Amino acid sequence: MSNVLVIFQANTERTEQLALAVGVGAVESEANIRLRRLVGAGAVEVGHKGYGTLKEADLVWADTIVVGLEDAQPKQELAGLLSALTAADKSSFPQKQVWTFGAEGAAAKTEAQSYVEAAFQAVGVAVLPALVPDSGDAMDRMKETGRQLGKR
């Protein structure tokens, strides 16, 4: 059984919904999931409040890490992710993989996604390409991506 960590930065419900769709797809493929929201100072609450705070242990636990970024440019809430990444035990990182998506799903890579992917690559985590063709409903694509990630 695979462990999928879904981390997302969202101030709108749209990005939260995309992240949840990935999580649902992973659960449908019988993966374990953890959901974590990156929150900046003064951020509004989105749909749910119980995501928990990202910890180094989450990164160590995960086989696959999904990072959803609402903003196209890197923002201060990424500091928590980068801090956890730096502090975590990296001995298992070469066996891990990361996949990122933006506010529109996997349609176009943003500067924030490239920034996060570079940070993961620097510690030995493999970056995955888009797994599902960019056609049809975005939520369906995200669920299918979650299913595929959950099987890895």
ZIJOBEL-V880202 format. One record per residue. RES is the residue in three letters. D_CENTER is the distance of its C-alpha to the mean C-alpha in whole Angstrom. Layout:
[[RES:D_CENTER] [RES:D_CENTER]]
This chain:
[[MET:19] [SER:15] [ASN:13] [VAL:9] [LEU:7] [VAL:4] [ILE:4] [PHE:6] [GLN:9] [ALA:11] [ASN:15] [THR:16] [GLU:15] [ARG:14] [THR:11] [GLU:11] [GLN:12] [LEU:10] [ALA:7] [LEU:10] [ALA:11] [VAL:9] [GLY:10] [VAL:13] [GLY:13] [ALA:12] [VAL:15] [GLU:17] [SER:17] [GLU:18] [ALA:15] [ASN:14] [ILE:11] [ARG:10] [LEU:9] [ARG:9] [ARG:9] [LEU:10] [VAL:14] [GLY:16] [ALA:20] [GLY:22] [ALA:19] [VAL:20] [GLU:18] [VAL:17] [GLY:17] [HIS:17] [LYS:17] [GLY:17] [TYR:13] [GLY:14] [THR:14] [LEU:11] [LYS:14] [GLU:14] [ALA:15] [ASP:12] [LEU:11] [VAL:14] [TRP:14] [ALA:11] [ASP:12] [THR:9] [ILE:5] [VAL:2] [VAL:2] [GLY:5] [LEU:8] [GLU:11] [ASP:14] [ALA:15] [GLN:16] [PRO:15] [LYS:15] [GLN:17] [GLU:14] [LEU:12] [ALA:15] [GLY:13] [LEU:10] [LEU:13] [SER:16] [ALA:14] [LEU:13] [THR:17] [ALA:18] [ALA:17] [ASP:19] [LYS:18] [SER:20] [SER:18] [PHE:16] [PRO:18] [GLN:17] [LYS:13] [GLN:11] [VAL:7] [TRP:7] [THR:6] [PHE:7] [GLY:10] [ALA:12] [GLU:14] [GLY:11] [ALA:12] [ALA:15] [ALA:16] [LYS:14] [THR:14] [GLU:15] [ALA:12] [GLN:10] [SER:13] [TYR:13] [VAL:10] [GLU:11] [ALA:14] [ALA:13] [PHE:12] [GLN:15] [ALA:17] [VAL:16] [GLY:17] [VAL:13] [ALA:14] [VAL:12] [LEU:12] [PRO:13] [ALA:13] [LEU:14] [VAL:16] [PRO:18] [ASP:18] [SER:21] [GLY:21] [ASP:19] [ALA:16] [MET:15] [ASP:17] [ARG:15] [MET:11] [LYS:13] [GLU:15] [THR:12] [GLY:10] [ARG:14] [GLN:14] [LEU:11] [GLY:13] [LYS:16] [ARG:15]]
